[in-house]
Amino acid sequence: MRVSPLSPARPIRVPSAPHPSPAASGRLRHLIQLARP
């Protein structure tokens, strides 16, 4: 967790990727389907 310099008492979340890209989500879905027996 990073601490915002403007409000040092409150830790802020750094928005790296709110929602995964279509390619990444498609890859995950593919892996999940492969993992199912």
C-alpha positions as CSV (number, residue, x, y, z in Angstrom):
1,M,0.0,0.0,0.0
2,R,1.3,3.4,-0.9
3,V,0.7,6.5,1.2
4,S,-0.5,9.6,-0.6
5,P,1.8,12.6,0.0
6,L,-1.3,14.8,0.2
7,S,-2.9,12.8,3.0
8,P,-0.1,10.9,4.8
9,A,-2.5,9.3,7.3
10,R,-4.6,7.7,4.6
11,P,-3.2,4.9,2.5
12,I,-4.4,4.9,-1.1
13,R,-4.9,2.2,-3.6
14,V,-2.9,2.5,-6.8
15,P,-5.1,1.7,-9.8
16,S,-2.9,-0.6,-11.8
17,A,-5.6,-2.3,-13.8
18,P,-9.2,-2.0,-12.7
19,H,-10.4,-4.5,-15.3
20,P,-8.2,-6.9,-17.2
21,S,-7.7,-6.5,-20.9
22,P,-9.9,-8.7,-23.2
23,A,-6.8,-10.7,-24.2
24,A,-5.9,-11.4,-20.5
25,S,-9.5,-12.3,-19.5
26,G,-9.8,-14.6,-22.6
27,R,-6.6,-16.3,-21.7
28,L,-7.8,-16.8,-18.1
29,R,-11.1,-18.2,-19.3
30,H,-9.2,-20.6,-21.6
31,L,-7.0,-21.8,-18.8
32,I,-10.0,-22.3,-16.5
33,Q,-11.7,-24.4,-19.2
34,L,-8.6,-26.5,-19.6
35,A,-8.3,-27.0,-15.8
36,R,-11.8,-28.4,-15.6
37,P,-12.0,-32.2,-15.5
